[in-house]
Amino acid sequence: MPLLLCFSIGSAEAFSGSVGFHVNQRAFNDERFGSMNGFSDFKPEFELRFGLHEFYPRIEPLLSVAYQKNSATACAVEADGFTCLPADQQVGNQDRFEYKILSLGTGAQWKAWEPDYFPIIPTSFVQVVYRRVWIEKVGAAADELGKAKGGDLGFDFGGGVLISFMYDQRRKSEMSSEWGVKDFGLQIQARYILAGLLKSGMAGVTGTGGWSLGVGLLVDW
């Protein structure tokens, strides 16, 4: 689940966008590794997303940076040192894979209306994302080690709802006057990650795509 934890960086006059910290739960989909090294299991991703400026009608250009690190389940590997064998072909030592993914994205996000109209607000976003990937194989034998790296270009498509906390007029007046906040609420969203469009390296990983489902907090200036 994503947790979007935001902070103020200025008044409404100085800034008219949004900023936050996400913790996403992602499910990978990779044809080469499959589920044997965890690429099709749920894995957390930490993301900072910045809405740069709100234009009419409630569209914001955005920048994002994300980082993901996790370990894979054990599997037997082929001679290349990185490809997991199918379950019925696994022989010899069992190995563990560890990977890091640094993502940089840019695009736009949209909010259907302001909380004064209705506190449940549809939202969506789309962005182009480049992911830098590092993969390390740790062999069952202590002296067995393999490393690979590469990159992957793709798109993220997301949508959901924002349940605004600004329906309370007293809270709205306090947050607006003290922090310059015009909207703050609980966000529920799903995301489809289209990847593998321009891939290099990555030890045979066909792509870093998949999907995510999450909930978090959103603040808007």
C-alpha positions as CSV (number, residue, x, y, z in Angstrom):
1,M,0.0,0.0,0.0
2,P,1.3,3.5,-0.7
3,L,1.7,5.8,2.2
4,L,1.9,9.4,1.0
5,L,3.3,11.6,3.8
6,C,3.5,15.2,2.9
7,F,5.0,18.4,4.3
8,S,4.6,22.1,3.6
9,I,7.3,23.9,1.6
10,G,5.7,27.3,1.4
11,S,2.5,29.3,1.2
12,A,-0.1,29.0,-1.4
13,E,1.2,32.2,-3.0
14,A,4.7,30.7,-3.3
15,F,3.6,27.2,-4.4
16,S,0.5,25.8,-6.1
17,G,1.3,22.1,-6.5
18,S,1.7,19.0,-4.3
19,V,4.5,17.0,-2.7
20,G,4.7,13.7,-0.8
21,F,6.3,10.4,0.1
22,H,4.9,7.1,-1.1
23,V,5.4,3.6,0.0
24,N,4.0,1.4,-2.8
25,Q,3.3,-2.3,-2.8
26,R,4.1,-3.6,-6.3
27,A,3.6,-6.9,-8.1
28,F,6.2,-7.6,-10.8
29,N,5.7,-9.5,-14.1
30,D,8.8,-10.9,-15.7
31,E,8.9,-13.8,-18.2
32,R,12.6,-14.7,-17.6
33,F,12.7,-14.9,-13.8
34,G,9.1,-15.5,-13.1
35,S,8.1,-16.1,-9.5
36,M,11.1,-18.1,-8.6
37,N,13.2,-15.0,-7.7
38,G,10.3,-12.9,-6.4
39,F,9.7,-10.7,-9.4
40,S,6.0,-11.6,-9.5
41,D,5.6,-11.2,-5.7
42,F,4.6,-8.1,-3.9
43,K,7.6,-5.8,-3.2
44,P,7.7,-2.4,-1.5
45,E,8.8,0.7,-3.4
46,F,9.6,4.1,-1.8
47,E,8.7,7.1,-3.9
48,L,8.8,10.9,-3.8
49,R,6.3,12.6,-6.1
50,F,6.2,16.3,-6.8
51,G,3.3,18.2,-8.4
52,L,5.1,21.2,-9.8
53,H,2.2,23.7,-10.5
54,E,-1.5,23.4,-10.9
55,F,-2.9,24.5,-14.3
56,Y,-6.5,24.6,-15.4
57,P,-8.4,22.3,-15.1
58,R,-6.5,20.9,-12.0
59,I,-3.7,19.3,-14.0
60,E,-0.2,19.3,-12.6
61,P,3.1,18.4,-14.3
62,L,4.9,16.0,-12.0
63,L,8.4,14.6,-11.2
64,S,9.0,11.4,-9.3
65,V,11.9,9.5,-7.9
66,A,11.6,6.0,-6.4
67,Y,13.8,3.3,-4.9
68,Q,13.2,-0.4,-4.4
69,K,15.4,-3.0,-2.8
70,N,14.5,-6.6,-1.9
71,S,15.8,-10.1,-1.8
72,A,14.6,-13.0,-4.0
73,T,13.7,-16.5,-3.1
74,A,16.2,-19.3,-3.7
75,C,16.4,-21.0,-7.1
76,A,18.8,-23.0,-9.2
77,V,20.4,-21.2,-12.1
78,E,21.5,-21.8,-15.7
79,A,25.1,-21.5,-16.9
80,D,24.7,-17.7,-17.4
81,G,24.5,-17.3,-13.6
82,F,21.3,-15.4,-13.6
83,T,18.4,-17.3,-15.2
84,C,16.3,-19.3,-12.8
85,L,15.5,-22.9,-14.0
86,P,12.0,-24.2,-14.0
87,A,11.0,-26.1,-10.9
88,D,11.2,-29.5,-12.6
89,Q,14.8,-28.8,-13.8
90,Q,16.3,-27.4,-10.6
91,V,19.6,-29.2,-9.7
92,G,22.7,-28.4,-7.8
93,N,23.2,-25.4,-5.5
94,Q,20.4,-23.0,-4.6
95,D,21.1,-19.3,-5.0
96,R,19.7,-16.0,-3.8
97,F,19.1,-12.9,-5.9
98,E,19.2,-9.3,-4.6
99,Y,18.2,-6.3,-6.7
100,K,17.9,-2.5,-6.5
101,I,15.8,-0.4,-8.7
102,L,16.1,3.4,-8.9
103,S,13.3,5.1,-10.9
104,L,13.0,8.6,-12.4
105,G,9.7,9.7,-13.9
106,T,8.0,12.7,-15.4
107,G,4.4,13.2,-16.5
108,A,1.1,14.8,-15.3
109,Q,-1.6,14.2,-12.7
110,W,-5.2,15.3,-12.6
111,K,-7.9,15.8,-10.0
112,A,-11.5,15.9,-11.1
113,W,-12.8,18.6,-8.8
114,E,-12.2,20.6,-5.6
115,P,-13.3,19.3,-2.2
116,D,-15.9,22.0,-1.9
117,Y,-17.9,20.3,-4.7
118,F,-17.7,16.8,-3.2
119,P,-15.2,15.2,-0.8
120,I,-14.6,12.0,-2.9
121,I,-12.6,13.1,-5.9
122,P,-11.5,10.9,-8.8
123,T,-7.7,11.2,-9.6
124,S,-5.4,9.9,-12.3
125,F,-1.8,10.2,-13.5
126,V,0.5,9.1,-16.3
127,Q,4.3,9.3,-16.5
128,V,7.3,8.2,-18.5
129,V,9.7,6.3,-16.2
130,Y,13.3,5.2,-16.6
131,R,14.4,2.5,-14.1
132,R,18.1,1.8,-13.4
133,V,18.4,-1.8,-12.2
134,W,21.2,-3.6,-10.3
135,I,21.0,-7.4,-9.8
136,E,23.3,-9.5,-7.7
137,K,23.4,-13.3,-7.4
138,V,24.7,-14.7,-4.1
139,G,25.7,-18.3,-4.6
140,A,25.1,-21.1,-2.1
141,A,28.9,-21.4,-2.0
142,A,30.5,-18.3,-0.4
143,D,32.9,-17.6,-3.3
144,E,30.1,-17.6,-5.9
145,L,29.0,-14.1,-6.8
146,G,27.5,-12.6,-9.9
147,K,26.5,-9.0,-10.7
148,A,24.6,-7.4,-13.6
149,K,23.0,-4.0,-14.2
150,G,20.9,-2.3,-16.9
151,G,18.1,0.1,-17.6
152,D,14.4,-0.1,-18.6
153,L,12.1,2.6,-20.0
154,G,8.3,2.5,-19.7
155,F,5.1,4.2,-18.7
156,D,3.0,4.3,-15.5
157,F,-0.8,4.7,-15.7
158,G,-2.6,5.3,-12.5
159,G,-6.1,6.2,-11.2
160,G,-8.2,6.2,-8.1
161,V,-10.0,8.4,-5.6
162,L,-9.0,11.1,-3.1
163,I,-11.2,11.2,0.0
164,S,-10.7,14.8,1.2
165,F,-10.4,15.7,4.9
166,M,-11.2,19.3,4.0
167,Y,-15.0,18.9,4.3
168,D,-14.6,20.2,7.9
169,Q,-14.8,24.0,7.5
170,R,-12.9,24.7,10.8
171,R,-10.1,22.4,9.8
172,K,-10.1,23.8,6.3
173,S,-9.9,27.4,7.6
174,E,-7.0,26.5,10.0
175,M,-4.9,24.6,7.4
176,S,-5.5,27.2,4.8
177,S,-4.5,30.2,7.0
178,E,-1.6,28.5,8.8
179,W,-0.1,26.3,6.0
180,G,-1.6,27.5,2.8
181,V,-3.1,24.0,2.2
182,K,-6.2,23.8,0.0
183,D,-6.7,20.0,0.0
184,F,-5.6,17.1,2.2
185,G,-7.0,13.6,2.3
186,L,-6.8,9.8,2.0
187,Q,-5.8,8.5,-1.5
188,I,-6.7,5.1,-2.9
189,Q,-5.2,4.2,-6.3
190,A,-4.2,1.5,-8.7
191,R,-1.3,1.6,-11.2
192,Y,-0.4,-0.3,-14.3
193,I,3.3,-0.3,-15.1
194,L,4.2,-0.8,-18.7
195,A,7.9,-1.5,-19.0
196,G,10.5,-3.2,-21.3
197,L,10.1,-0.6,-24.1
198,L,13.7,0.3,-24.3
199,K,15.8,-2.2,-22.3
200,S,19.5,-2.7,-21.8
201,G,21.4,-5.2,-19.7
202,M,19.6,-6.5,-16.6
203,A,20.8,-10.1,-17.0
204,G,17.9,-11.2,-19.2
205,V,15.1,-9.6,-17.1
206,T,12.5,-8.9,-19.8
207,G,11.0,-5.9,-18.0
208,T,10.3,-4.2,-14.7
209,G,6.6,-3.8,-15.4
210,G,3.6,-5.1,-13.4
211,W,1.0,-3.3,-11.3
212,S,0.5,-1.8,-7.9
213,L,-2.4,-1.1,-5.5
214,G,-2.2,1.3,-2.6
215,V,-3.6,3.8,-0.2
216,G,-1.9,6.9,1.3
217,L,-2.2,10.6,2.2
218,L,-2.2,13.5,-0.2
219,V,-1.7,17.2,0.4
220,D,-2.2,20.0,-2.1
221,W,-1.3,23.7,-2.0
